[in-house]
Amino acid sequence: MVALCLIAFQMLTAFGIKENDREEQKDKLSLKDMYHIFMRNDQLVAAGIASIFFNITCNILIIFGVNFFYIEYGYSESGNLVFYFTVMYGLGMLISQASYATLAKHFTRQKMLNVCFAALFIGYACFMGFGYVLPKNVVLLNAIGFVIFFFQGLMNLVIIVMINNTIEYDEARFHERHDSVISAVRSFSVKLAGGINQGLSTLVLIVSGIYAKSRSISALEIEVNRGEISSEAALAEANRYIGEITTAQGILFRVGMVLIPLMALAISYMIIRKKYHIDEAEYAKLVEKTRT
């Protein structure tokens, strides 16, 4: 079924989308040319940097997820809970993407951005308070996760549109169109944020004192796969490692897990608010200008 859906949607893209005719760029662009195209476009610089920080927010929660469930529920119970939380991630992202077109007809991008920022701030605050201020309930945890992932997906689409709108901005100013170069900024920001997230997640684990426990559990999983120890022995040993994690270490880990994405989210939001000015009305004028 999944394979058939993949083929169907690929065919929909191939046969259902028609690209407007335009003059192709014949000159090959060097790395220096690409850098120049990026730096001359102040709106692309703002949107690109905001995208980097936003992608730090988007991905780091999933990276921390496994360790979070280890700490809160133990090794034996965490497997199914991680699966359910991952389902919330998928549903949140899919529903946000499906609803974006409808929401965009009724709200401006800036309004959606404001709502997403507020909802994500509340969502992460609830995540921080889970098990301390809020009850330690699995349904509540997944509901919080869904809210976070839904609004992350929605804000991600808003930022992607903002990046793509700088294509016409660049064309109107410099009479050149560089779709592929400008669109690649988003992919670059995702890759860069992914690398940064790996470093930040490792740093949080080290500072909180959980890194050694996490590595020990990973080593146990490798030994099970090799057949060196039984699953039951590995399970007992993993639970012992997790039992050695103190309350203070768990709180410190949770603070890092929440504070880093909130800081990155705030920076991304402020950059767009202060530096990005292509709204729907201005974009319509840019499109009209490029057509004349």
SERO-4910 file (N, C-alpha, C, O; in steps of 0.05 Angstrom, whole numbers):
BEGIN
 pado doro    nc1    nc2    nc3   cac1   cac2   cac3    cc1    cc2    cc3    oc1    oc2    oc3
  Met    A     16    -24      0      0      0      0     17     25      0     12     44    -15
  Val    A     38     25     17     56     48     18     70     52     -9     72     75    -18
  Ala    A     79     30    -21     93     32    -47     74     43    -68     82     59    -85
  Leu    A     49     34    -68     29     43    -88     24     73    -84     21     88   -104
  Cys    A     22     82    -59     18    110    -54     41    127    -64     38    148    -75
  Leu    A     66    116    -59     90    130    -69     89    134    -99     94    156   -109
  Ile    A     82    113   -113     81    114   -143     59    133   -151     63    149   -170
  Ala    A     35    132   -138     13    149   -146     20    179   -142     14    195   -160
  Phe    A     32    186   -120     39    214   -115     61    223   -133     62    247   -140
  Gln    A     80    206   -139    101    213   -158     89    219   -186     97    238   -199
  Met    A     70    202   -194     56    207   -220     40    232   -219     38    246   -239
  Leu    A     28    238   -196     12    263   -194     30    287   -197     23    307   -210
  Thr    A     54    286   -186     73    308   -189     83    310   -218     85    332   -229
  Ala    A     89    287   -230    100    287   -257     80    296   -278     87    311   -297
  Phe    A     55    288   -275     35    293   -296     15    315   -289      1    325   -306
  Gly    A     14    322   -264     -6    342   -255      4    370   -251    -12    388   -246
  Ile    A     30    374   -253     42    401   -249     54    411   -275     69    397   -288
  Lys    A     47    435   -282     58    447   -307     74    471   -299     64    489   -285
  Glu    A     99    472   -308    116    495   -302    114    516   -324    113    510   -348
  Asn    A    112    541   -315    110    563   -334    136    565   -351    158    561   -341
  Asp    A    132    572   -376    155    575   -394    171    600   -386    160    621   -380
  Arg    A    197    597   -386    215    619   -380    242    614   -392    249    591   -398
  Glu    A    257    634   -395    284    632   -406    303    619   -386    305    628   -364
  Glu    A    316    598   -394    334    583   -376    360    598   -373    370    611   -392
  Gln    A    372    595   -349    398    607   -344    419    589   -357    423    566   -348
  Lys    A    433    600   -377    453    583   -392    480    583   -379    495    564   -382
  Asp    A    487    605   -365    514    607   -354    515    589   -329    497    589   -312
  Lys    A    538    574   -326    542    558   -303    551    575   -279    566    594   -283
  Leu    A    541    569   -256    547    585   -232    569    571   -216    567    547   -210
  Ser    A    588    586   -208    609    576   -190    600    579   -161    579    591   -156
  Leu    A    615    568   -143    609    570   -115    610    599   -106    594    608    -89
  Lys    A    628    614   -118    630    643   -112    605    657   -121    595    675   -107
  Asp    A    595    650   -145    571    662   -155    547    656   -137    530    674   -131
  Met    A    545    632   -127    523    624   -109    524    640    -83    504    649    -73
  Tyr    A    548    643    -73    552    659    -49    543    688    -53    531    700    -36
  His    A    550    698    -76    543    726    -83    513    729    -85    501    749    -76
  Ile    A    499    709    -98    470    710   -100    457    710    -73    437    724    -68
  Phe    A    468    694    -55    457    692    -28    461    718    -13    442    728      0
  Met    A    485    729    -13    491    752      3    478    778     -7    473    796      9
  Arg    A    473    780    -33    461    805    -43    431    806    -37    419    827    -38
  Asn    A    419    783    -30    391    782    -25    386    783      5    386    762     19
  Asp    A    381    807     16    379    810     45    355    794     56    356    785     79
  Gln    A    334    791     41    311    775     51    317    746     52    308    731     70
  Leu    A    333    736     33    342    708     34    360    703     57    359    682     70
  Val    A    378    722     63    396    719     86    380    716    112    385    699    128
  Ala    A    360    734    115    343    733    139    328    707    141    328    694    162
  Ala    A    315    699    119    298    675    119    316    650    123    308    631    136
  Gly    A    340    650    110    358    627    112    368    623    140    369    601    150
  Ile    A    377    645    153    387    643    180    364    634    199    368    618    217
  Ala    A    340    646    195    317    638    211    311    609    208    303    595    227
  Ser    A    314    599    183    309    570    178    328    552    192    320    531    202
  Ile    A    353    560    194    373    544    209    365    541    238    365    519    249
  Phe    A    358    564    251    351    563    279    324    548    283    321    533    303
  Phe    A    306    551    265    280    537    267    284    507    264    271    492    279
  Asn    A    301    498    246    306    470    243    320    457    267    318    434    272
  Ile    A    335    474    282    346    464    307    323    458    326    323    438    340
  Thr    A    303    476    327    280    471    343    265    446    335    256    430    352
  Cys    A    261    443    309    245    421    298    256    393    305    241    376    313
  Asn    A    281    390    302    293    363    302    304    353    328    306    329    333
  Ile    A    310    372    346    325    364    370    307    348    389    317    332    405
  Leu    A    281    354    389    263    339    407    262    310    401    262    293    419
  Ile    A    262    303    375    263    275    367    289    262    375    290    238    383
  Ile    A    311    277    372    338    266    379    339    259    409    349    239    417
  Phe    A    327    277    425    327    272    454    306    251    462    307    240    484
  Gly    A    287    245    445    263    230    452    269    203    465    258    197    486
  Val    A    287    187    454    293    160    464    303    162    493    294    148    511
  Asn    A    323    180    497    334    183    524    313    193    544    313    185    568
  Phe    A    295    210    535    273    220    552    256    197    562    250    195    586
  Phe    A    248    180    544    231    157    552    246    137    569    234    125    587
  Tyr    A    272    134    564    288    117    581    287    127    610    282    112    629
  Ile    A    291    153    613    293    165    640    266    164    654    264    157    678
  Glu    A    244    170    639    218    173    652    204    147    657    189    144    676
  Tyr    A    208    127    638    192    103    640    208     77    641    197     55    643
  Gly    A    235     79    640    251     55    641    254     43    614    239     49    595
  Tyr    A    274     26    612    281     14    586    259     -5    575    253     -5    551
  Ser    A    248    -21    593    229    -41    584    203    -29    573    190    -41    556
  Glu    A    194     -6    584    169      7    576    173     27    553    153     35    541
  Ser    A    197     35    548    201     58    530    196     52    501    189     70    485
  Gly    A    200     27    493    198     20    464    171     27    452    170     42    432
  Asn    A    149     18    464    122     24    454    116     54    456    103     65    438
  Leu    A    125     67    477    120     95    481    134    112    461    123    132    451
  Val    A    158    105    454    173    119    432    157    116    406    156    136    391
  Phe    A    147     93    401    131     88    376    107    106    375    102    119    355
  Tyr    A     92    108    397     68    125    398     75    154    394     61    169    380
  Phe    A     97    163    406    106    190    404    115    196    375    110    218    365
  Thr    A    127    177    362    135    180    334    110    182    316    111    197    297
  Val    A     89    167    323     64    169    308     53    197    311     43    208    291
  Met    A     54    209    335     45    236    338     61    256    321     50    275    310
  Tyr    A     87    250    318    104    267    301     94    265    272     91    286    259
  Gly    A     89    241    263     80    238    235     53    250    231     49    264    210
  Leu    A     34    246    249      7    257    246      8    288    247     -5    301    231
  Gly    A     23    299    266     25    327    268     36    340    243     25    360    234
  Met    A     57    329    232     69    340    208     50    337    184     47    356    168
  Leu    A     37    314    181     19    309    158     -5    327    159    -13    338    138
  Ile    A    -17    329    182    -42    345    184    -35    375    180    -51    389    168
  Ser    A    -12    384    190     -5    412    186      0    418    157     -8    439    147
  Gln    A     12    399    143     17    403    114    -10    403     98    -13    418     80
  Ala    A    -28    385    107    -54    383     93    -71    408     98    -87    415     81
  Ser    A    -68    420    121    -85    443    128    -73    470    120    -87    490    123
  Tyr    A    -48    470    112    -35    496    107    -50    513     85    -55    537     89
  Ala    A    -57    500     63    -70    515     41    -96    528     50   -101    551     43
  Thr    A   -111    514     66   -136    525     76   -131    548     95   -145    568     94
  Leu    A   -112    544    113   -106    565    133    -95    590    119   -101    613    128
  Ala    A    -79    586     98    -67    609     84    -88    626     70    -82    649     65
  Lys    A   -111    615     64   -133    631     52   -146    650     72   -158    670     63
  His    A   -144    644     97   -158    659    118   -139    676    135   -147    695    148
  Phe    A   -113    668    136    -95    682    153    -69    689    138    -61    675    120
  Thr    A    -57    712    145    -32    719    133    -10    702    144    -13    689    165
  Arg    A     13    701    131     36    685    141     45    696    168     53    680    185
  Gln    A     45    722    171     54    733    197     36    725    220     45    720    242
  Lys    A     10    725    215     -9    716    236     -4    686    243     -4    679    266
  Met    A     -1    670    222      5    642    227     31    638    242     33    621    260
  Leu    A     51    655    235     76    654    249     73    661    279     85    648    296
  Asn    A     57    681    284     52    690    312     39    668    328     46    662    351
  Val    A     18    655    316      3    634    330     22    610    334     21    598    356
  Cys    A     38    603    314     56    580    317     76    585    340     81    567    356
  Phe    A     87    609    341    107    615    361     94    613    389    106    601    407
  Ala    A     70    624    393     57    623    419     50    594    426     54    586    449
  Ala    A     39    579    407     31    551    412     55    534    419     54    517    437
  Leu    A     78    538    405    102    522    410    113    529    438    123    512    452
  Phe    A    113    555    444    123    563    471    106    550    493    118    540    512
  Ile    A     80    550    490     63    537    510     67    507    510     68    494    531
  Gly    A     70    495    486     75    466    484    100    457    498    100    437    512
  Tyr    A    122    472    494    147    465    506    146    470    537    158    456    552
  Ala    A    131    491    545    128    495    573    113    472    587    120    464    609
  Cys    A     92    462    573     78    439    583     96    414    584     94    398    603
  Phe    A    113    411    564    131    389    563    151    390    586    158    370    598
  Met    A    160    415    593    178    418    615    164    411    642    177    400    660
  Gly    A    138    418    644    124    412    668    112    384    671    101    377    691
  Phe    A    115    368    649    104    341    649    117    324    671    142    321    672
  Gly    A    101    313    688    111    296    710    119    312    735    123    300    756
  Tyr    A    120    338    732    127    355    755    102    372    763     91    369    785
  Val    A     93    389    745     69    405    750     45    391    738     24    390    751
  Leu    A     48    380    714     26    365    701     28    336    708     50    326    714
  Pro    A      6    321    708      6    293    714     23    277    694     24    284    670
  Lys    A     35    255    703     51    238    686     33    218    672     31    195    680
  Asn    A     20    228    651      0    212    637      9    210    608     15    229    595
  Val    A      9    185    598     19    180    571      1    194    550     12    204    530
  Val    A    -25    194    554    -43    207    534    -37    237    533    -36    249    512
  Leu    A    -33    249    557    -27    278    558      0    283    544      3    303    529
  Leu    A     20    266    548     46    269    536     44    269    505     56    285    491
  Asn    A     28    250    495     25    248    466      9    271    455     14    280    432
  Ala    A    -10    281    470    -25    305    462     -7    329    460     -9    345    441
  Ile    A     11    332    480     30    354    480     49    351    455     54    371    441
  Gly    A     58    327    450     75    322    427     61    328    401     73    341    383
  Phe    A     35    321    399     21    327    374     19    357    370     23    366    347
  Val    A     12    372    391     10    401    388     37    413    379     38    430    361
  Ile    A     59    404    391     85    415    384     91    408    355    100    425    340
  Phe    A     87    383    347     94    375    320     76    388    299     85    394    277
  Phe    A     50    392    305     32    405    287     41    433    281     43    441    257
  Phe    A     46    448    302     54    476    297     82    479    287     88    499    273
  Gln    A     99    460    293    126    460    280    123    456    250    136    470    234
  Gly    A    106    437    242    102    432    214     90    456    200     98    462    177
  Leu    A     71    469    213     58    493    201     78    516    198     79    529    178
  Met    A     94    521    219    114    542    218    135    536    197    146    554    184
  Asn    A    142    510    195    162    502    175    153    509    147    169    519    131
  Leu    A    127    505    141    117    512    114    116    542    110    122    551     88
  Val    A    110    557    131    111    586    128    139    596    121    142    613    104
  Ile    A    159    585    134    187    593    129    196    584    101    210    598     87
  Ile    A    187    560     92    194    551     65    182    570     44    196    577     25
  Val    A    157    579     48    144    598     30    160    624     30    164    636      9
  Met    A    168    633     54    183    658     56    210    656     40    217    675     27
  Ile    A    223    633     42    248    630     27    243    630     -3    257    643    -18
  Asn    A    222    616    -11    216    615    -40    207    642    -51    211    648    -74
  Asn    A    195    658    -34    186    685    -43    209    703    -49    206    723    -63
  Thr    A    233    697    -38    256    713    -44    267    709    -72    284    724    -81
  Ile    A    257    689    -86    264    685   -114    255    708   -131    270    720   -146
  Glu    A    229    715   -128    218    739   -143    231    765   -133    235    783   -149
  Tyr    A    236    766   -108    250    790    -96    277    795   -110    283    817   -117
  Asp    A    292    773   -113    318    775   -125    315    781   -155    330    797   -166
  Glu    A    296    769   -168    291    774   -197    283    802   -202    292    814   -222
  Ala    A    266    813   -185    256    841   -189    279    861   -185    279    882   -198
  Arg    A    298    855   -168    319    874   -163    342    871   -183    354    891   -191
  Phe    A    349    847   -190    373    842   -206    368    830   -234    386    825   -249
  His    A    342    826   -240    334    816   -266    347    789   -273    354    784   -296
  Glu    A    351    773   -253    361    746   -256    344    727   -239    334    735   -217
  Arg    A    340    703   -248    323    684   -233    340    659   -227    351    646   -245
  His    A    342    653   -201    359    631   -192    342    613   -173    347    612   -149
  Asp    A    323    599   -184    306    582   -168    321    561   -152    317    558   -128
  Ser    A    338    546   -166    352    524   -153    371    533   -131    373    520   -110
  Val    A    385    555   -136    405    565   -116    390    574    -91    398    567    -69
  Ile    A    369    589    -95    354    600    -71    339    578    -57    338    577    -32
  Ser    A    327    559    -72    312    537    -59    330    519    -44    322    507    -24
  Ala    A    356    517    -52    375    500    -39    382    510    -11    393    495      5
  Val    A    376    535     -5    382    546     22    367    531     43    378    526     65
  Arg    A    343    523     37    327    508     57    340    481     63    342    473     86
  Ser    A    348    466     42    361    440     46    387    443     61    393    427     79
  Phe    A    402    464     55    427    469     69    422    475     99    437    465    116
  Ser    A    401    490    105    395    497    132    387    472    148    394    469    172
  Val    A    372    453    135    365    428    148    389    411    155    392    401    177
  Lys    A    408    409    136    432    393    140    450    406    162    460    392    179
  Leu    A    453    432    161    469    446    180    457    443    208    472    438    228
  Ala    A    431    447    210    418    445    236    420    416    247    423    413    271
  Gly    A    419    396    229    422    369    238    449    364    251    450    350    271
  Gly    A    470    374    239    496    371    250    499    386    277    511    375    296
  Ile    A    488    410    278    488    425    304    473    410    325    482    409    348
  Asn    A    450    399    318    434    385    338    448    361    350    446    355    373
  Gln    A    463    346    333    478    324    343    498    333    365    501    320    385
  Gly    A    512    355    359    531    365    379    517    375    404    526    370    426
  Leu    A    494    389    401    480    400    424    469    377    441    470    379    466
  Ser    A    458    357    428    446    335    444    467    320    460    463    312    482
  Thr    A    490    316    447    513    303    461    522    320    485    528    309    506
  Leu    A    523    346    480    532    364    502    512    363    526    521    362    549
  Val    A    487    363    520    467    361    542    470    335    557    468    335    582
  Leu    A    474    313    543    477    287    556    502    287    574    502    275    595
  Ile    A    523    299    564    548    300    579    545    317    604    553    309    626
  Val    A    534    341    601    531    360    623    512    349    644    517    352    668
  Ser    A    491    335    636    472    324    655    482    298    668    471    288    687
  Gly    A    504    287    657    516    262    668    502    237    659    506    216    671
  Ile    A    487    239    638    472    216    627    486    203    603    478    181    595
  Tyr    A    505    216    593    518    207    568    530    179    571    526    161    554
  Ala    A    543    174    594    556    148    598    534    126    600    538    104    590
  Lys    A    512    132    613    490    113    615    478    106    588    473     83    581
  Ser    A    475    127    572    464    123    545    482    106    527    473     89    513
  Arg    A    508    111    530    528     95    514    528     66    524    531     48    508
  Ser    A    525     62    549    525     35    560    501     19    550    503     -4    544
  Ile    A    478     33    549    454     20    539    457     13    509    448     -8    500
  Ser    A    468     32    494    473     26    465    492      2    462    488    -14    444
  Ala    A    512      0    479    530    -22    478    516    -49    484    522    -69    471
  Leu    A    497    -48    502    481    -72    508    465    -81    484    463   -104    478
  Glu    A    453    -61    470    437    -68    447    454    -80    425    445    -98    411
  Ile    A    478    -71    422    497    -82    402    504   -111    410    505   -129    392
  Glu    A    509   -116    435    515   -143    445    492   -162    440    496   -186    434
  Val    A    468   -152    444    444   -169    439    442   -177    410    437   -200    403
  Asn    A    447   -157    392    446   -163    363    467   -183    355    464   -198    336
  Arg    A    490   -182    369    512   -201    362    507   -229    375    521   -248    369
  Gly    A    487   -230    393    482   -256    406    500   -261    429    502   -284    439
  Glu    A    514   -240    439    533   -244    461    519   -246    488    529   -259    507
  Ile    A    496   -233    491    481   -235    516    451   -238    509    443   -232    486
  Ser    A    435   -248    527    407   -251    522    392   -225    525    402   -206    537
  Ser    A    368   -224    513    352   -200    515    344   -194    544    343   -171    553
  Glu    A    338   -216    559    330   -212    587    353   -200    604    348   -183    621
  Ala    A    377   -210    599    400   -199    614    405   -170    607    411   -153    624
  Ala    A    403   -164    581    407   -136    572    385   -118    584    391    -95    592
  Leu    A    361   -128    585    339   -112    596    343   -105    625    339    -83    634
  Ala    A    351   -125    640    357   -121    669    380   -102    673    379    -84    691
  Glu    A    401   -105    657    424    -87    659    417    -59    651    426    -40    664
  Ala    A    402    -55    630    394    -29    621    377    -15    642    381      9    647
  Asn    A    358    -29    654    342    -17    675    359     -9    699    353     10    713
  Arg    A    380    -25    704    398    -18    726    412      8    721    415     25    738
  Tyr    A    422     12    696    435     36    688    416     60    691    424     81    702
  Ile    A    392     57    682    372     79    683    365     85    713    361    108    720
  Gly    A    364     64    729    358     69    758    379     85    772    373     97    793
  Glu    A    403     86    761    425    101    773    424    131    767    438    147    779
  Ile    A    406    138    748    404    167    741    388    181    763    366    173    770
  Thr    A    400    202    774    388    216    796    366    236    786    364    242    762
  Thr    A    350    245    805    329    264    798    341    290    787    330    302    768
  Ala    A    363    299    799    376    324    790    386    321    761    384    339    746
  Gln    A    397    297    755    406    293    727    383    293    708    385    304    685
  Gly    A    361    281    716    337    281    699    326    309    694    318    315    671
  Ile    A    326    325    715    316    353    712    335    369    694    325    384    677
  Leu    A    361    366    698    380    380    681    377    372    652    379    389    634
  Phe    A    373    346    647    369    337    620    344    349    608    344    358    585
  Arg    A    322    350    623    297    362    614    300    391    608    289    401    588
  Val    A    314    406    624    319    434    620    333    439    593    325    456    577
  Gly    A    354    423    588    368    425    563    351    418    540    353    430    518
  Met    A    334    397    543    317    387    522    296    408    514    287    409    491
  Val    A    288    425    533    267    445    528    279    473    522    270    487    504
  Leu    A    300    480    536    312    507    534    325    511    506    321    533    495
  Ile    A    339    492    496    353    495    470    333    500    448    337    520    433
  Pro    A    312    484    444    293    490    422    278    516    426    272    530    407
  Leu    A    272    523    451    258    549    456    276    573    449    266    592    437
  Met    A    301    571    456    320    593    449    323    595    419    322    617    408
  Ala    A    326    572    405    329    573    376    303    583    363    304    598    343
  Leu    A    280    575    374    254    584    363    251    615    366    243    628    348
  Ala    A    259    625    390    257    654    394    275    669    376    267    690    365
  Ile    A    299    660    371    318    673    353    306    673    324    307    694    311
  Ser    A    296    650    316    285    648    289    261    667    286    259    682    266
  Tyr    A    244    668    305    220    685    304    228    715    303    217    730    288
  Met    A    247    723    320    255    751    321    269    760    295    265    782    286
  Ile    A    285    742    283    298    749    258    277    755    236    279    775    222
  Ile    A    256    738    235    235    742    215    220    768    221    214    783    203
  Arg    A    213    772    246    198    796    254    214    822    248    202    842    239
  Lys    A    240    821    252    256    846    250    267    850    221    269    873    212
  Lys    A    273    828    207    288    831    182    272    823    157    280    833    135
  Tyr    A    252    808    159    238    798    135    212    815    131    196    818    149
  His    A    209    825    107    186    843    102    170    836     78    152    852     70
  Ile    A    174    814     65    159    806     41    132    793     51    131    769     55
  Asp    A    112    810     53     85    798     60     70    792     34     81    795     12
  Glu    A     45    784     37     29    776     13     26    799     -6     28    795    -31
  Ala    A     21    824      3     17    846    -14     43    853    -30     42    858    -54
  Glu    A     65    853    -16     91    859    -29     98    837    -49    109    843    -70
  Tyr    A     92    812    -42     99    790    -60     83    793    -86     93    788   -108
  Ala    A     57    801    -84     41    804   -108     52    826   -126     52    823   -150
  Lys    A     63    847   -114     75    868   -130    101    859   -143    107    866   -166
  Leu    A    116    842   -129    141    831   -141    135    813   -165    148    814   -185
  Val    A    114    797   -162    106    779   -184     98    795   -208    105    789   -231
  Glu    A     82    816   -203     73    833   -225     97    847   -238     97    851   -263
  Lys    A    116    856   -222    139    869   -233    156    851   -250    167    859   -271
  Thr    A    159    826   -242    175    807   -258    162    799   -284    175    790   -303
  Arg    A    135    802   -285    121    795   -310    121    817   -331    117    812   -355
  Thr    A    127    841   -322    127    864   -341    154    868   -353    158    887   -369
***
